[in-house]
Amino acid sequence: MSAPEPPPTDPFLDFFPTHERHADAVARLLALLGPLDPDGDGPFGGRRARERDERDEFVADAVDAFRRAGLFEVVVPPADGGLADLPLIYQAGGLLSSRDLSVAIALGVVALATFPLRLAGTRDQRAHWFGRVRAGDLAAVGFSEWAHGSDLAANATTARRVSDAPDAPYRLDGEKSLINNGTEAAFALVIARTGERVPETDPDARRLNAATQSFFVIDLRSDGVRPVPRFKTHGVRGADISGFRLDGVLVPPDRRVGSEGQGFRIGRRTLEISRGGVSGFAAGQAVLALRLGCRHARERRLYGGPIVALEPVIAALVRAYVEVEVMSALALKTAHVGMYAPLSSRDLTCCAKLHVPDAAFRTIADLGLVLGARGYLRDRPFERLVRDARLLPIFDGTAHIQEGEVVAAAARPAPPGAAVAARDPIASIRAYRTAWRPDADLLRADKLDWPLGRAVEVAALHAACPDLGLAPLAAGRRVLERLLERALAGAPVTALDGTDRGRLASLAARTSAVAALGERAAFDLAGGGAGAVPEARRAALRRAAAGAGLEALALAAALAPEAADSIVDPEDRRSVLAGAADARAPAVEGPLRAAVRAFDAAPERQNLRNRDAPAP
Ligand SMILES: Cc1cc2nc3c(=O)[nH]c(=O)nc-3n(C[C@H](O)[C@H](O)[C@H](O)COP(=O)(O)OP(=O)(O)OC[C@H]3O[C@@H](n4cnc5c(N)ncnc54)[C@H](O)[C@@H]3O)c2cc1C
């Protein structure tokens, strides 16, 4: 094992800040949150989170503290005088959810509400509504209706002009539920139908009904708005999950966002961008679970020593550590791609939305076992994590929906810029960082394109950084591509058997996640991070790359037993198996175990090391 070095502790503190004000905002946020203390009493402490959860109490104290600290500017776009680039939003989301997911989603939905305005709002609309956000108004987003759920095109809320006069208001009627901040929010972005609804018996109903949806911003204190009472939820009990009824609410035309009929497209775009942020929430929860698992393993004594000495316990902690690294790398990459190429980032945001909540949930369950009965008791911090984490695969497009998107994305040819990455992937990552302009709203200016093609990205990284141990991942990726080619054979994704689709999608999303960790390590190597890859991160990458390769081999054997030999090249098989053997070697295990032991003890700010680093 090589020389000791500070392990990556909380990967959310290890996000590279995109600009000086970003680093300042994170420092202010950390000062407000205080240390990650599962027993803390402040509004962001674990004890308060448990109290609110137990009483179904809205997280008003935490929202107030956030407001008083002037941190709502974290969700206002830079072009409007705020700080809201996506890496900062994700990082803030991760840090908040490592304290309490209810707080994270109450504040996170304010960021979500800004996206339709960023995509299609006028200058005046932005000035007015972002001004209200900066002043601390909570916002909501009303996509969902009880009867229609994921089928947004079928939504029935109507918006009809009251007369033909050009300044005639719209009259909105309908009900939105379940809506986060549905009662507490001061305003909401809602989707409503400005044209006639086509009956579902019409074969073209979906397309036609989507084309008559429009977006509005509504003041929730207007006449005719009535709250839908809060739902009693399984988790996130500190959040306000409710809704609102609109009975003849008059909305002036300057509160329509975008043109009539553009609502569905704006909504889809919004979700394609925002769903990636759920990965930040999920990874933040896994960070808290790991902290609790490590602490318990150190403190709980059995058979005359701490349980961290028991092999299955340390193995579970090591697995969790690796997964947290992978999750946060994908969240980080998704945030950066989303910032520089938001409108073309959808191939990655679906992977992040599918993989990270699932990985976080499994990690939390795994760590729950380390806590034994103490992970099951209501007056302890752990069990809330299990309930809260169940939400993340549901909203912003369910995991089932993401499966279809991931398979379609993985089957699309690599984007044209891939050749650039093949030459120098690290340079291209750098280029994105330097291209950030604080005065631009990149959600609008979709000028840059993310050049890292999926297959090429892994191969290029491997070529650039052979010692990172990415060969098994690259081999697994080739197996996956052959499987996809074979499974689809020119047919649309919807033609796939549901189980096959799910298995292919989860492998594709995981492969993207591990590649993201590879990029992060390569970026570190190139001097963009600390100038070296922390030993524990390198070990986590080797483990994860070998795991993804093995999963690809297993899937090939399961899905196409008769053709597995033609799908799996002998060299690839060798590379995956050798990588797996290597990943179990003491050279990999040692740093991981050391990192896990240090995780709980390390000072929280240790990895804010980039704070004062000069821009590249
Ligand atoms: C705590 C919480 C907060 C929420 N906050 C908000 C909010 O702020 N704003 C808002 O607008 N909504 C919000 N929602 C609603 C949420 O977005 C919906 O619950 C979600 O869209 C799924 O709808 P549904 O529950 O009606 O399930 P359904 O749409 O009825 O789905 C039922 C099943 O069908 C599957 N399915 C549906 N469509 C497809 C498809 N195309 N392909 C494959 N499988 C599919 C689903 O995965 C699921 O298994 C919230 C929900 C919760 C629980």
PDBQT file of the ligand as one rigid body, heavy atoms in Angstrom, charges set to zero:
ROOT
HETATM    1  C1  LIG A 701     -43.237  12.909  -2.839  1.00  0.00    +0.000 C 
HETATM    2  C2  LIG A 701     -43.690  13.261  -4.225  1.00  0.00    +0.000 A 
HETATM    3  C3  LIG A 701     -43.474  14.543  -4.708  1.00  0.00    +0.000 A 
HETATM    4  C4  LIG A 701     -43.923  14.886  -5.980  1.00  0.00    +0.000 A 
HETATM    5  N1  LIG A 701     -43.725  16.162  -6.428  1.00  0.00    +0.000 NA
HETATM    6  C5  LIG A 701     -44.217  16.529  -7.621  1.00  0.00    +0.000 A 
HETATM    7  C6  LIG A 701     -44.126  17.878  -8.057  1.00  0.00    +0.000 A 
HETATM    8  O1  LIG A 701     -43.563  18.742  -7.379  1.00  0.00    +0.000 OA
HETATM    9  N2  LIG A 701     -44.671  18.216  -9.242  1.00  0.00    +0.000 N 
HETATM   10  C7  LIG A 701     -45.276  17.300 -10.027  1.00  0.00    +0.000 A 
HETATM   11  O2  LIG A 701     -45.752  17.666 -11.093  1.00  0.00    +0.000 OA
HETATM   12  N3  LIG A 701     -45.388  16.004  -9.656  1.00  0.00    +0.000 NA
HETATM   13  C8  LIG A 701     -44.884  15.599  -8.463  1.00  0.00    +0.000 A 
HETATM   14  N4  LIG A 701     -45.012  14.296  -8.045  1.00  0.00    +0.000 N 
HETATM   15  C9  LIG A 701     -45.713  13.334  -8.879  1.00  0.00    +0.000 C 
HETATM   16  C10 LIG A 701     -44.758  12.389  -9.559  1.00  0.00    +0.000 C 
HETATM   17  O3  LIG A 701     -44.048  13.050 -10.555  1.00  0.00    +0.000 OA
HETATM   18  C11 LIG A 701     -45.611  11.228 -10.085  1.00  0.00    +0.000 C 
HETATM   19  O4  LIG A 701     -45.927  10.444  -8.967  1.00  0.00    +0.000 OA
HETATM   20  C12 LIG A 701     -44.882  10.428 -11.120  1.00  0.00    +0.000 C 
HETATM   21  O5  LIG A 701     -44.852  11.171 -12.295  1.00  0.00    +0.000 OA
HETATM   22  C13 LIG A 701     -45.528   9.090 -11.392  1.00  0.00    +0.000 C 
HETATM   23  O6  LIG A 701     -46.911   9.215 -11.554  1.00  0.00    +0.000 OA
HETATM   24  P1  LIG A 701     -47.882   8.181 -10.802  1.00  0.00    +0.000 P 
HETATM   25  O7  LIG A 701     -47.438   8.093  -9.404  1.00  0.00    +0.000 OA
HETATM   26  O8  LIG A 701     -49.281   8.595 -11.057  1.00  0.00    +0.000 OA
HETATM   27  O9  LIG A 701     -47.601   6.788 -11.503  1.00  0.00    +0.000 OA
HETATM   28  P2  LIG A 701     -48.177   6.323 -12.947  1.00  0.00    +0.000 P 
HETATM   29  O10 LIG A 701     -47.844   7.346 -13.947  1.00  0.00    +0.000 OA
HETATM   30  O11 LIG A 701     -49.611   5.952 -12.771  1.00  0.00    +0.000 OA
HETATM   31  O12 LIG A 701     -47.329   5.043 -13.199  1.00  0.00    +0.000 OA
HETATM   32  C14 LIG A 701     -47.745   3.723 -12.787  1.00  0.00    +0.000 C 
HETATM   33  C15 LIG A 701     -46.725   2.708 -13.253  1.00  0.00    +0.000 C 
HETATM   34  O13 LIG A 701     -46.580   2.753 -14.683  1.00  0.00    +0.000 OA
HETATM   35  C16 LIG A 701     -45.209   2.969 -15.042  1.00  0.00    +0.000 C 
HETATM   36  N5  LIG A 701     -45.133   3.830 -16.221  1.00  0.00    +0.000 N 
HETATM   37  C17 LIG A 701     -45.810   4.988 -16.449  1.00  0.00    +0.000 A 
HETATM   38  N6  LIG A 701     -45.449   5.489 -17.653  1.00  0.00    +0.000 NA
HETATM   39  C18 LIG A 701     -44.512   4.655 -18.182  1.00  0.00    +0.000 A 
HETATM   40  C19 LIG A 701     -43.752   4.640 -19.409  1.00  0.00    +0.000 A 
HETATM   41  N7  LIG A 701     -43.879   5.611 -20.319  1.00  0.00    +0.000 N 
HETATM   42  N8  LIG A 701     -42.897   3.621 -19.610  1.00  0.00    +0.000 NA
HETATM   43  C20 LIG A 701     -42.756   2.639 -18.685  1.00  0.00    +0.000 A 
HETATM   44  N9  LIG A 701     -43.448   2.590 -17.518  1.00  0.00    +0.000 NA
HETATM   45  C21 LIG A 701     -44.309   3.594 -17.264  1.00  0.00    +0.000 A 
HETATM   46  C22 LIG A 701     -44.620   3.671 -13.827  1.00  0.00    +0.000 C 
HETATM   47  O14 LIG A 701     -43.202   3.486 -13.741  1.00  0.00    +0.000 OA
HETATM   48  C23 LIG A 701     -45.336   2.986 -12.684  1.00  0.00    +0.000 C 
HETATM   49  O15 LIG A 701     -44.725   1.747 -12.418  1.00  0.00    +0.000 OA
HETATM   50  C24 LIG A 701     -44.577  13.916  -6.787  1.00  0.00    +0.000 A 
HETATM   51  C25 LIG A 701     -44.759  12.617  -6.304  1.00  0.00    +0.000 A 
HETATM   52  C26 LIG A 701     -44.323  12.286  -5.043  1.00  0.00    +0.000 A 
HETATM   53  C27 LIG A 701     -44.546  10.884  -4.540  1.00  0.00    +0.000 C 
ENDROOT
TORSDOF 0
